[in-house]
Amino acid sequence: MIIFGLTVLFLAIIAFQVPTLIKKQMWRDLISFSVLMVVGIVLSFSIVLDISLPNPLQFIAAVFTPVTQYFDNLFG
């Protein structure tokens, strides 16, 4: 029932926002709205369905830890 409610909610938001953005030819806003809406949909459904998503901070730490260690060795 919650999945149905989420689907109806997201479809209502899309039905309310997208026609206005298309009518005003606000293409960049439409793209950013779409990206943020997809992120919101994925996160909402993953919470409801109890699906574990990776933490973005782990990716950031994996990328910047070697760089930080390099600069620590270089200047430390």
N, CA, C and O atoms as a Maestro MAE file, in Angstrom:
{
 s_m_m2io_version
 :::
 2.0.0
}

f_m_ct {
 s_m_title
 :::
 protein
 m_atom[304] {
  # First column is atom index #
  i_m_mmod_type
  r_m_x_coord
  r_m_y_coord
  r_m_z_coord
  i_m_residue_number
  s_m_chain_name
  s_m_pdb_residue_name
  s_m_pdb_atom_name
  i_m_atomic_number
  :::
  1 25 0.819 -1.189 0.000 1 A "MET " " N  " 7
  2 3 0.000 0.000 0.000 1 A "MET " " CA " 6
  3 2 0.863 1.254 0.000 1 A "MET " " C  " 6
  4 15 0.522 2.252 -0.635 1 A "MET " " O  " 8
  5 25 1.985 1.196 0.718 2 A "ILE " " N  " 7
  6 3 2.889 2.345 0.759 2 A "ILE " " CA " 6
  7 2 3.510 2.577 -0.612 2 A "ILE " " C  " 6
  8 15 3.695 3.722 -1.025 2 A "ILE " " O  " 8
  9 25 3.828 1.508 -1.311 3 A "ILE " " N  " 7
  10 3 4.418 1.640 -2.647 3 A "ILE " " CA " 6
  11 2 3.424 2.319 -3.585 3 A "ILE " " C  " 6
  12 15 3.807 3.176 -4.382 3 A "ILE " " O  " 8
  13 25 2.166 1.943 -3.494 4 A "PHE " " N  " 7
  14 3 1.136 2.575 -4.311 4 A "PHE " " CA " 6
  15 2 1.017 4.063 -3.977 4 A "PHE " " C  " 6
  16 15 0.890 4.898 -4.872 4 A "PHE " " O  " 8
  17 25 1.058 4.383 -2.698 5 A "GLY " " N  " 7
  18 3 0.976 5.774 -2.263 5 A "GLY " " CA " 6
  19 2 2.152 6.600 -2.762 5 A "GLY " " C  " 6
  20 15 1.977 7.727 -3.225 5 A "GLY " " O  " 8
  21 25 3.347 6.037 -2.664 6 A "LEU " " N  " 7
  22 3 4.532 6.732 -3.181 6 A "LEU " " CA " 6
  23 2 4.442 6.955 -4.684 6 A "LEU " " C  " 6
  24 15 4.782 8.025 -5.187 6 A "LEU " " O  " 8
  25 25 3.984 5.942 -5.385 7 A "THR " " N  " 7
  26 3 3.856 6.060 -6.841 7 A "THR " " CA " 6
  27 2 2.867 7.161 -7.203 7 A "THR " " C  " 6
  28 15 3.140 7.974 -8.087 7 A "THR " " O  " 8
  29 25 1.726 7.195 -6.529 8 A "VAL " " N  " 7
  30 3 0.724 8.226 -6.791 8 A "VAL " " CA " 6
  31 2 1.277 9.609 -6.453 8 A "VAL " " C  " 6
  32 15 1.062 10.567 -7.195 8 A "VAL " " O  " 8
  33 25 1.982 9.708 -5.343 9 A "LEU " " N  " 7
  34 3 2.563 10.985 -4.935 9 A "LEU " " CA " 6
  35 2 3.564 11.500 -5.963 9 A "LEU " " C  " 6
  36 15 3.504 12.663 -6.361 9 A "LEU " " O  " 8
  37 25 4.479 10.643 -6.393 10 A "PHE " " N  " 7
  38 3 5.483 11.068 -7.373 10 A "PHE " " CA " 6
  39 2 4.849 11.391 -8.725 10 A "PHE " " C  " 6
  40 15 5.259 12.342 -9.389 10 A "PHE " " O  " 8
  41 25 3.860 10.612 -9.133 11 A "LEU " " N  " 7
  42 3 3.174 10.918 -10.390 11 A "LEU " " CA " 6
  43 2 2.422 12.245 -10.310 11 A "LEU " " C  " 6
  44 15 2.363 12.981 -11.295 11 A "LEU " " O  " 8
  45 25 1.851 12.557 -9.153 12 A "ALA " " N  " 7
  46 3 1.156 13.833 -8.985 12 A "ALA " " CA " 6
  47 2 2.137 14.999 -9.056 12 A "ALA " " C  " 6
  48 15 1.846 16.023 -9.674 12 A "ALA " " O  " 8
  49 25 3.286 14.844 -8.428 13 A "ILE " " N  " 7
  50 3 4.304 15.906 -8.481 13 A "ILE " " CA " 6
  51 2 4.778 16.111 -9.914 13 A "ILE " " C  " 6
  52 15 4.915 17.244 -10.375 13 A "ILE " " O  " 8
  53 25 5.023 15.023 -10.604 14 A "ILE " " N  " 7
  54 3 5.473 15.110 -11.998 14 A "ILE " " CA " 6
  55 2 4.392 15.736 -12.866 14 A "ILE " " C  " 6
  56 15 4.688 16.595 -13.696 14 A "ILE " " O  " 8
  57 25 3.147 15.318 -12.688 15 A "ALA " " N  " 7
  58 3 2.052 15.855 -13.494 15 A "ALA " " CA " 6
  59 2 1.831 17.341 -13.229 15 A "ALA " " C  " 6
  60 15 1.365 18.063 -14.110 15 A "ALA " " O  " 8
  61 25 2.156 17.795 -12.045 16 A "PHE " " N  " 7
  62 3 1.981 19.197 -11.710 16 A "PHE " " CA " 6
  63 2 3.129 20.067 -12.232 16 A "PHE " " C  " 6
  64 15 2.900 21.197 -12.662 16 A "PHE " " O  " 8
  65 25 4.352 19.554 -12.199 17 A "GLN " " N  " 7
  66 3 5.528 20.365 -12.518 17 A "GLN " " CA " 6
  67 2 5.946 20.313 -13.984 17 A "GLN " " C  " 6
  68 15 6.257 21.348 -14.573 17 A "GLN " " O  " 8
  69 25 5.957 19.139 -14.572 18 A "VAL " " N  " 7
  70 3 6.540 18.963 -15.907 18 A "VAL " " CA " 6
  71 2 5.815 19.754 -16.996 18 A "VAL " " C  " 6
  72 15 6.488 20.386 -17.811 18 A "VAL " " O  " 8
  73 25 4.486 19.755 -17.057 19 A "PRO " " N  " 7
  74 3 3.841 20.531 -18.125 19 A "PRO " " CA " 6
  75 2 4.181 22.022 -18.093 19 A "PRO " " C  " 6
  76 15 4.330 22.656 -19.138 19 A "PRO " " O  " 8
  77 25 4.300 22.568 -16.895 20 A "THR " " N  " 7
  78 3 4.666 23.985 -16.778 20 A "THR " " CA " 6
  79 2 6.077 24.230 -17.286 20 A "THR " " C  " 6
  80 15 6.328 25.210 -17.987 20 A "THR " " O  " 8
  81 25 6.994 23.346 -16.936 21 A "LEU " " N  " 7
  82 3 8.375 23.506 -17.384 21 A "LEU " " CA " 6
  83 2 8.481 23.367 -18.902 21 A "LEU " " C  " 6
  84 15 9.252 24.087 -19.538 21 A "LEU " " O  " 8
  85 25 7.720 22.454 -19.480 22 A "ILE " " N  " 7
  86 3 7.749 22.273 -20.934 22 A "ILE " " CA " 6
  87 2 7.105 23.473 -21.624 22 A "ILE " " C  " 6
  88 15 7.614 23.959 -22.635 22 A "ILE " " O  " 8
  89 25 5.991 23.949 -21.080 23 A "LYS " " N  " 7
  90 3 5.283 25.062 -21.701 23 A "LYS " " CA " 6
  91 2 6.128 26.338 -21.709 23 A "LYS " " C  " 6
  92 15 6.098 27.107 -22.670 23 A "LYS " " O  " 8
  93 25 6.875 26.548 -20.636 24 A "LYS " " N  " 7
  94 3 7.749 27.725 -20.548 24 A "LYS " " CA " 6
  95 2 9.118 27.490 -21.189 24 A "LYS " " C  " 6
  96 15 9.968 28.380 -21.181 24 A "LYS " " O  " 8
  97 25 9.331 26.303 -21.738 25 A "GLN " " N  " 7
  98 3 10.587 25.891 -22.374 25 A "GLN " " CA " 6
  99 2 11.789 26.082 -21.442 25 A "GLN " " C  " 6
  100 15 12.823 26.623 -21.835 25 A "GLN " " O  " 8
  101 25 11.628 25.635 -20.234 26 A "MET " " N  " 7
  102 3 12.691 25.707 -19.236 26 A "MET " " CA " 6
  103 2 13.420 24.356 -19.211 26 A "MET " " C  " 6
  104 15 13.250 23.555 -18.292 26 A "MET " " O  " 8
  105 25 14.222 24.133 -20.230 27 A "TRP " " N  " 7
  106 3 14.827 22.812 -20.441 27 A "TRP " " CA " 6
  107 2 15.842 22.468 -19.361 27 A "TRP " " C  " 6
  108 15 15.885 21.328 -18.900 27 A "TRP " " O  " 8
  109 25 16.650 23.420 -18.955 28 A "ARG " " N  " 7
  110 3 17.646 23.133 -17.909 28 A "ARG " " CA " 6
  111 2 16.963 22.810 -16.588 28 A "ARG " " C  " 6
  112 15 17.378 21.899 -15.871 28 A "ARG " " O  " 8
  113 25 15.925 23.554 -16.275 29 A "ASP " " N  " 7
  114 3 15.174 23.262 -15.058 29 A "ASP " " CA " 6
  115 2 14.495 21.901 -15.142 29 A "ASP " " C  " 6
  116 15 14.410 21.185 -14.144 29 A "ASP " " O  " 8
  117 25 14.020 21.548 -16.310 30 A "LEU " " N  " 7
  118 3 13.392 20.239 -16.502 30 A "LEU " " CA " 6
  119 2 14.401 19.117 -16.292 30 A "LEU " " C  " 6
  120 15 14.083 18.097 -15.681 30 A "LEU " " O  " 8
  121 25 15.604 19.305 -16.792 31 A "ILE " " N  " 7
  122 3 16.653 18.286 -16.614 31 A "ILE " " CA " 6
  123 2 17.020 18.157 -15.142 31 A "ILE " " C  " 6
  124 15 17.114 17.045 -14.623 31 A "ILE " " O  " 8
  125 25 17.229 19.284 -14.464 32 A "SER " " N  " 7
  126 3 17.595 19.208 -13.045 32 A "SER " " CA " 6
  127 2 16.434 18.644 -12.215 32 A "SER " " C  " 6
  128 15 16.663 17.872 -11.283 32 A "SER " " O  " 8
  129 25 15.203 19.019 -12.541 33 A "PHE " " N  " 7
  130 3 14.038 18.455 -11.858 33 A "PHE " " CA " 6
  131 2 13.988 16.948 -12.052 33 A "PHE " " C  " 6
  132 15 13.719 16.201 -11.112 33 A "PHE " " O  " 8
  133 25 14.247 16.507 -13.277 34 A "SER " " N  " 7
  134 3 14.188 15.067 -13.567 34 A "SER " " CA " 6
  135 2 15.254 14.300 -12.804 34 A "SER " " C  " 6
  136 15 14.979 13.233 -12.255 34 A "SER " " O  " 8
  137 25 16.465 14.834 -12.766 35 A "VAL " " N  " 7
  138 3 17.553 14.157 -12.051 35 A "VAL " " CA " 6
  139 2 17.234 14.071 -10.562 35 A "VAL " " C  " 6
  140 15 17.376 13.011 -9.951 35 A "VAL " " O  " 8
  141 25 16.804 15.188 -9.982 36 A "LEU " " N  " 7
  142 3 16.485 15.177 -8.558 36 A "LEU " " CA " 6
  143 2 15.275 14.298 -8.253 36 A "LEU " " C  " 6
  144 15 15.215 13.662 -7.201 36 A "LEU " " O  " 8
  145 25 14.326 14.263 -9.161 37 A "MET " " N  " 7
  146 3 13.149 13.414 -8.964 37 A "MET " " CA " 6
  147 2 13.543 11.933 -9.008 37 A "MET " " C  " 6
  148 15 13.061 11.142 -8.197 37 A "MET " " O  " 8
  149 25 14.398 11.563 -9.932 38 A "VAL " " N  " 7
  150 3 14.852 10.168 -10.010 38 A "VAL " " CA " 6
  151 2 15.602 9.785 -8.739 38 A "VAL " " C  " 6
  152 15 15.403 8.694 -8.203 38 A "VAL " " O  " 8
  153 25 16.462 10.676 -8.256 39 A "VAL " " N  " 7
  154 3 17.187 10.402 -7.007 39 A "VAL " " CA " 6
  155 2 16.197 10.237 -5.855 39 A "VAL " " C  " 6
  156 15 16.335 9.322 -5.044 39 A "VAL " " O  " 8
  157 25 15.204 11.115 -5.783 40 A "GLY " " N  " 7
  158 3 14.204 11.015 -4.732 40 A "GLY " " CA " 6
  159 2 13.386 9.743 -4.815 40 A "GLY " " C  " 6
  160 15 13.090 9.118 -3.797 40 A "GLY " " O  " 8
  161 25 13.021 9.359 -6.029 41 A "ILE " " N  " 7
  162 3 12.251 8.128 -6.217 41 A "ILE " " CA " 6
  163 2 13.068 6.914 -5.794 41 A "ILE " " C  " 6
  164 15 12.568 6.044 -5.081 41 A "ILE " " O  " 8
  165 25 14.320 6.853 -6.231 42 A "VAL " " N  " 7
  166 3 15.177 5.712 -5.887 42 A "VAL " " CA " 6
  167 2 15.376 5.626 -4.378 42 A "VAL " " C  " 6
  168 15 15.269 4.547 -3.796 42 A "VAL " " O  " 8
  169 25 15.666 6.760 -3.746 43 A "LEU " " N  " 7
  170 3 15.877 6.733 -2.301 43 A "LEU " " CA " 6
  171 2 14.596 6.370 -1.545 43 A "LEU " " C  " 6
  172 15 14.637 5.602 -0.585 43 A "LEU " " O  " 8
  173 25 13.478 6.914 -1.972 44 A "SER " " N  " 7
  174 3 12.210 6.622 -1.288 44 A "SER " " CA " 6
  175 2 11.835 5.150 -1.395 44 A "SER " " C  " 6
  176 15 11.472 4.521 -0.402 44 A "SER " " O  " 8
  177 25 11.925 4.606 -2.602 45 A "PHE " " N  " 7
  178 3 11.573 3.204 -2.772 45 A "PHE " " CA " 6
  179 2 12.580 2.284 -2.088 45 A "PHE " " C  " 6
  180 15 12.204 1.215 -1.607 45 A "PHE " " O  " 8
  181 25 13.843 2.678 -2.036 46 A "SER " " N  " 7
  182 3 14.821 1.831 -1.349 46 A "SER " " CA " 6
  183 2 14.569 1.813 0.151 46 A "SER " " C  " 6
  184 15 14.792 0.794 0.804 46 A "SER " " O  " 8
  185 25 14.109 2.925 0.703 47 A "ILE " " N  " 7
  186 3 13.780 2.948 2.128 47 A "ILE " " CA " 6
  187 2 12.545 2.090 2.403 47 A "ILE " " C  " 6
  188 15 12.525 1.313 3.358 47 A "ILE " " O  " 8
  189 25 11.517 2.232 1.563 48 A "VAL " " N  " 7
  190 3 10.281 1.473 1.772 48 A "VAL " " CA " 6
  191 2 10.519 -0.021 1.592 48 A "VAL " " C  " 6
  192 15 9.981 -0.831 2.347 48 A "VAL " " O  " 8
  193 25 11.320 -0.390 0.601 49 A "LEU " " N  " 7
  194 3 11.566 -1.803 0.324 49 A "LEU " " CA " 6
  195 2 12.734 -2.366 1.130 49 A "LEU " " C  " 6
  196 15 13.107 -3.526 0.954 49 A "LEU " " O  " 8
  197 25 13.311 -1.552 2.011 50 A "ASP " " N  " 7
  198 3 14.428 -1.944 2.879 50 A "ASP " " CA " 6
  199 2 15.622 -2.460 2.072 50 A "ASP " " C  " 6
  200 15 16.197 -3.505 2.376 50 A "ASP " " O  " 8
  201 25 15.973 -1.699 1.038 51 A "ILE " " N  " 7
  202 3 17.134 -2.016 0.210 51 A "ILE " " CA " 6
  203 2 18.288 -1.133 0.660 51 A "ILE " " C  " 6
  204 15 18.138 0.083 0.773 51 A "ILE " " O  " 8
  205 25 19.403 -1.727 0.909 52 A "SER " " N  " 7
  206 3 20.577 -0.997 1.368 52 A "SER " " CA " 6
  207 2 21.307 -0.380 0.172 52 A "SER " " C  " 6
  208 15 21.674 -1.081 -0.772 52 A "SER " " O  " 8
  209 25 21.511 0.926 0.224 53 A "LEU " " N  " 7
  210 3 22.273 1.614 -0.809 53 A "LEU " " CA " 6
  211 2 23.622 2.018 -0.239 53 A "LEU " " C  " 6
  212 15 23.732 2.274 0.961 53 A "LEU " " O  " 8
  213 25 24.655 2.080 -1.080 54 A "PRO " " N  " 7
  214 3 25.972 2.463 -0.572 54 A "PRO " " CA " 6
  215 2 25.982 3.927 -0.138 54 A "PRO " " C  " 6
  216 15 25.280 4.769 -0.699 54 A "PRO " " O  " 8
  217 25 26.786 4.198 0.858 55 A "ASN " " N  " 7
  218 3 26.934 5.545 1.370 55 A "ASN " " CA " 6
  219 2 27.856 6.331 0.430 55 A "ASN " " C  " 6
  220 15 28.957 5.864 0.139 55 A "ASN " " O  " 8
  221 25 27.446 7.500 -0.051 56 A "PRO " " N  " 7
  222 3 28.300 8.273 -0.960 56 A "PRO " " CA " 6
  223 2 29.606 8.716 -0.311 56 A "PRO " " C  " 6
  224 15 30.595 8.943 -1.008 56 A "PRO " " O  " 8
  225 25 29.622 8.840 1.000 57 A "LEU " " N  " 7
  226 3 30.851 9.247 1.676 57 A "LEU " " CA " 6
  227 2 31.944 8.190 1.555 57 A "LEU " " C  " 6
  228 15 33.128 8.526 1.564 57 A "LEU " " O  " 8
  229 25 31.570 6.938 1.444 58 A "GLN " " N  " 7
  230 3 32.567 5.883 1.256 58 A "GLN " " CA " 6
  231 2 33.272 6.038 -0.084 58 A "GLN " " C  " 6
  232 15 34.481 5.828 -0.178 58 A "GLN " " O  " 8
  233 25 32.529 6.402 -1.115 59 A "PHE " " N  " 7
  234 3 33.133 6.637 -2.430 59 A "PHE " " CA " 6
  235 2 34.077 7.843 -2.377 59 A "PHE " " C  " 6
  236 15 35.189 7.793 -2.903 59 A "PHE " " O  " 8
  237 25 33.628 8.913 -1.745 60 A "ILE " " N  " 7
  238 3 34.452 10.116 -1.644 60 A "ILE " " CA " 6
  239 2 35.728 9.819 -0.859 60 A "ILE " " C  " 6
  240 15 36.809 10.268 -1.239 60 A "ILE " " O  " 8
  241 25 35.611 9.078 0.216 61 A "ALA " " N  " 7
  242 3 36.787 8.723 1.016 61 A "ALA " " CA " 6
  243 2 37.734 7.837 0.225 61 A "ALA " " C  " 6
  244 15 38.950 7.999 0.322 61 A "ALA " " O  " 8
  245 25 37.204 6.905 -0.553 62 A "ALA " " N  " 7
  246 3 38.053 6.020 -1.354 62 A "ALA " " CA " 6
  247 2 38.817 6.798 -2.411 62 A "ALA " " C  " 6
  248 15 39.950 6.446 -2.741 62 A "ALA " " O  " 8
  249 25 38.217 7.847 -2.942 63 A "VAL " " N  " 7
  250 3 38.880 8.644 -3.975 63 A "VAL " " CA " 6
  251 2 39.934 9.562 -3.364 63 A "VAL " " C  " 6
  252 15 41.042 9.665 -3.890 63 A "VAL " " O  " 8
  253 25 39.604 10.228 -2.263 64 A "PHE " " N  " 7
  254 3 40.485 11.259 -1.738 64 A "PHE " " CA " 6
  255 2 41.497 10.779 -0.709 64 A "PHE " " C  " 6
  256 15 42.434 11.517 -0.406 64 A "PHE " " O  " 8
  257 25 41.356 9.596 -0.165 65 A "THR " " N  " 7
  258 3 42.326 9.096 0.811 65 A "THR " " CA " 6
  259 2 43.721 8.953 0.205 65 A "THR " " C  " 6
  260 15 44.681 9.395 0.835 65 A "THR " " O  " 8
  261 25 43.892 8.363 -0.980 66 A "PRO " " N  " 7
  262 3 45.237 8.302 -1.557 66 A "PRO " " CA " 6
  263 2 45.816 9.691 -1.858 66 A "PRO " " C  " 6
  264 15 47.017 9.912 -1.704 66 A "PRO " " O  " 8
  265 25 44.980 10.598 -2.277 67 A "VAL " " N  " 7
  266 3 45.456 11.953 -2.564 67 A "VAL " " CA " 6
  267 2 45.915 12.626 -1.278 67 A "VAL " " C  " 6
  268 15 46.960 13.275 -1.257 67 A "VAL " " O  " 8
  269 25 45.149 12.477 -0.217 68 A "THR " " N  " 7
  270 3 45.513 13.053 1.072 68 A "THR " " CA " 6
  271 2 46.807 12.453 1.589 68 A "THR " " C  " 6
  272 15 47.665 13.176 2.095 68 A "THR " " O  " 8
  273 25 46.960 11.135 1.470 69 A "GLN " " N  " 7
  274 3 48.187 10.489 1.921 69 A "GLN " " CA " 6
  275 2 49.387 10.949 1.106 69 A "GLN " " C  " 6
  276 15 50.476 11.123 1.653 69 A "GLN " " O  " 8
  277 25 49.204 11.145 -0.174 70 A "TYR " " N  " 7
  278 3 50.291 11.632 -1.031 70 A "TYR " " CA " 6
  279 2 50.756 13.009 -0.571 70 A "TYR " " C  " 6
  280 15 51.957 13.247 -0.446 70 A "TYR " " O  " 8
  281 25 49.810 13.919 -0.318 71 A "PHE " " N  " 7
  282 3 50.186 15.256 0.125 71 A "PHE " " CA " 6
  283 2 50.762 15.255 1.528 71 A "PHE " " C  " 6
  284 15 51.638 16.064 1.833 71 A "PHE " " O  " 8
  285 25 50.289 14.366 2.386 72 A "ASP " " N  " 7
  286 3 50.867 14.237 3.716 72 A "ASP " " CA " 6
  287 2 52.326 13.783 3.634 72 A "ASP " " C  " 6
  288 15 53.187 14.295 4.350 72 A "ASP " " O  " 8
  289 25 52.587 12.821 2.758 73 A "ASN " " N  " 7
  290 3 53.959 12.356 2.576 73 A "ASN " " CA " 6
  291 2 54.838 13.406 1.922 73 A "ASN " " C  " 6
  292 15 56.019 13.530 2.246 73 A "ASN " " O  " 8
  293 25 54.258 14.160 1.004 74 A "LEU " " N  " 7
  294 3 55.022 15.175 0.279 74 A "LEU " " CA " 6
  295 2 55.377 16.367 1.177 74 A "LEU " " C  " 6
  296 15 56.516 16.833 1.167 74 A "LEU " " O  " 8
  297 25 54.407 16.856 1.949 75 A "PHE " " N  " 7
  298 3 54.629 18.058 2.755 75 A "PHE " " CA " 6
  299 2 54.828 17.769 4.232 75 A "PHE " " C  " 6
  300 15 55.231 18.660 4.980 75 A "PHE " " O  " 8
  301 25 54.559 16.560 4.666 76 A "GLY " " N  " 7
  302 3 54.635 16.253 6.098 76 A "GLY " " CA " 6
  303 2 55.960 15.798 6.496 76 A "GLY " " C  " 6
  304 15 56.184 15.501 7.670 76 A "GLY " " O  " 8
  :::
 }
 m_bond[303] {
  # First column is bond index #
  i_m_from
  i_m_to
  i_m_order
  :::
  1 1 2 1
  2 2 3 1
  3 3 4 2
  4 3 5 1
  5 5 6 1
  6 6 7 1
  7 7 8 2
  8 7 9 1
  9 9 10 1
  10 10 11 1
  11 11 12 2
  12 11 13 1
  13 13 14 1
  14 14 15 1
  15 15 16 2
  16 15 17 1
  17 17 18 1
  18 18 19 1
  19 19 20 2
  20 19 21 1
  21 21 22 1
  22 22 23 1
  23 23 24 2
  24 23 25 1
  25 25 26 1
  26 26 27 1
  27 27 28 2
  28 27 29 1
  29 29 30 1
  30 30 31 1
  31 31 32 2
  32 31 33 1
  33 33 34 1
  34 34 35 1
  35 35 36 2
  36 35 37 1
  37 37 38 1
  38 38 39 1
  39 39 40 2
  40 39 41 1
  41 41 42 1
  42 42 43 1
  43 43 44 2
  44 43 45 1
  45 45 46 1
  46 46 47 1
  47 47 48 2
  48 47 49 1
  49 49 50 1
  50 50 51 1
  51 51 52 2
  52 51 53 1
  53 53 54 1
  54 54 55 1
  55 55 56 2
  56 55 57 1
  57 57 58 1
  58 58 59 1
  59 59 60 2
  60 59 61 1
  61 61 62 1
  62 62 63 1
  63 63 64 2
  64 63 65 1
  65 65 66 1
  66 66 67 1
  67 67 68 2
  68 67 69 1
  69 69 70 1
  70 70 71 1
  71 71 72 2
  72 71 73 1
  73 73 74 1
  74 74 75 1
  75 75 76 2
  76 75 77 1
  77 77 78 1
  78 78 79 1
  79 79 80 2
  80 79 81 1
  81 81 82 1
  82 82 83 1
  83 83 84 2
  84 83 85 1
  85 85 86 1
  86 86 87 1
  87 87 88 2
  88 87 89 1
  89 89 90 1
  90 90 91 1
  91 91 92 2
  92 91 93 1
  93 93 94 1
  94 94 95 1
  95 95 96 2
  96 95 97 1
  97 97 98 1
  98 98 99 1
  99 99 100 2
  100 99 101 1
  101 101 102 1
  102 102 103 1
  103 103 104 2
  104 103 105 1
  105 105 106 1
  106 106 107 1
  107 107 108 2
  108 107 109 1
  109 109 110 1
  110 110 111 1
  111 111 112 2
  112 111 113 1
  113 113 114 1
  114 114 115 1
  115 115 116 2
  116 115 117 1
  117 117 118 1
  118 118 119 1
  119 119 120 2
  120 119 121 1
  121 121 122 1
  122 122 123 1
  123 123 124 2
  124 123 125 1
  125 125 126 1
  126 126 127 1
  127 127 128 2
  128 127 129 1
  129 129 130 1
  130 130 131 1
  131 131 132 2
  132 131 133 1
  133 133 134 1
  134 134 135 1
  135 135 136 2
  136 135 137 1
  137 137 138 1
  138 138 139 1
  139 139 140 2
  140 139 141 1
  141 141 142 1
  142 142 143 1
  143 143 144 2
  144 143 145 1
  145 145 146 1
  146 146 147 1
  147 147 148 2
  148 147 149 1
  149 149 150 1
  150 150 151 1
  151 151 152 2
  152 151 153 1
  153 153 154 1
  154 154 155 1
  155 155 156 2
  156 155 157 1
  157 157 158 1
  158 158 159 1
  159 159 160 2
  160 159 161 1
  161 161 162 1
  162 162 163 1
  163 163 164 2
  164 163 165 1
  165 165 166 1
  166 166 167 1
  167 167 168 2
  168 167 169 1
  169 169 170 1
  170 170 171 1
  171 171 172 2
  172 171 173 1
  173 173 174 1
  174 174 175 1
  175 175 176 2
  176 175 177 1
  177 177 178 1
  178 178 179 1
  179 179 180 2
  180 179 181 1
  181 181 182 1
  182 182 183 1
  183 183 184 2
  184 183 185 1
  185 185 186 1
  186 186 187 1
  187 187 188 2
  188 187 189 1
  189 189 190 1
  190 190 191 1
  191 191 192 2
  192 191 193 1
  193 193 194 1
  194 194 195 1
  195 195 196 2
  196 195 197 1
  197 197 198 1
  198 198 199 1
  199 199 200 2
  200 199 201 1
  201 201 202 1
  202 202 203 1
  203 203 204 2
  204 203 205 1
  205 205 206 1
  206 206 207 1
  207 207 208 2
  208 207 209 1
  209 209 210 1
  210 210 211 1
  211 211 212 2
  212 211 213 1
  213 213 214 1
  214 214 215 1
  215 215 216 2
  216 215 217 1
  217 217 218 1
  218 218 219 1
  219 219 220 2
  220 219 221 1
  221 221 222 1
  222 222 223 1
  223 223 224 2
  224 223 225 1
  225 225 226 1
  226 226 227 1
  227 227 228 2
  228 227 229 1
  229 229 230 1
  230 230 231 1
  231 231 232 2
  232 231 233 1
  233 233 234 1
  234 234 235 1
  235 235 236 2
  236 235 237 1
  237 237 238 1
  238 238 239 1
  239 239 240 2
  240 239 241 1
  241 241 242 1
  242 242 243 1
  243 243 244 2
  244 243 245 1
  245 245 246 1
  246 246 247 1
  247 247 248 2
  248 247 249 1
  249 249 250 1
  250 250 251 1
  251 251 252 2
  252 251 253 1
  253 253 254 1
  254 254 255 1
  255 255 256 2
  256 255 257 1
  257 257 258 1
  258 258 259 1
  259 259 260 2
  260 259 261 1
  261 261 262 1
  262 262 263 1
  263 263 264 2
  264 263 265 1
  265 265 266 1
  266 266 267 1
  267 267 268 2
  268 267 269 1
  269 269 270 1
  270 270 271 1
  271 271 272 2
  272 271 273 1
  273 273 274 1
  274 274 275 1
  275 275 276 2
  276 275 277 1
  277 277 278 1
  278 278 279 1
  279 279 280 2
  280 279 281 1
  281 281 282 1
  282 282 283 1
  283 283 284 2
  284 283 285 1
  285 285 286 1
  286 286 287 1
  287 287 288 2
  288 287 289 1
  289 289 290 1
  290 290 291 1
  291 291 292 2
  292 291 293 1
  293 293 294 1
  294 294 295 1
  295 295 296 2
  296 295 297 1
  297 297 298 1
  298 298 299 1
  299 299 300 2
  300 299 301 1
  301 301 302 1
  302 302 303 1
  303 303 304 2
  :::
 }
}
